[in-house]
Amino acid sequence: MENKSKRGWSWAYKKIRGLHCSKFTSAYRATRYALLGDTGTFYSKVSWRKIRIYR
């Protein structure tokens, strides 16, 4: 398992971009993740399922 301390802004940005979200959405959600530890709920372009990444 990956060390959680390495899961910062760039990790979250790449993860969200990998879900086919826009650059703006990815940057916003990665910033939320880095500051608050939670992206909040959002949708990707591929799926209508709710997605949320948190520590």
Long-range contacts (C-beta under 8 A, 24 or more apart in sequence): 4-55, 7-55, 8-34, 9-33, 9-34, 12-39, 12-53, 15-53, 16-53, 19-44, 19-46, 19-47, 19-51, 20-44, 20-45, 20-46, 21-45, 29-53
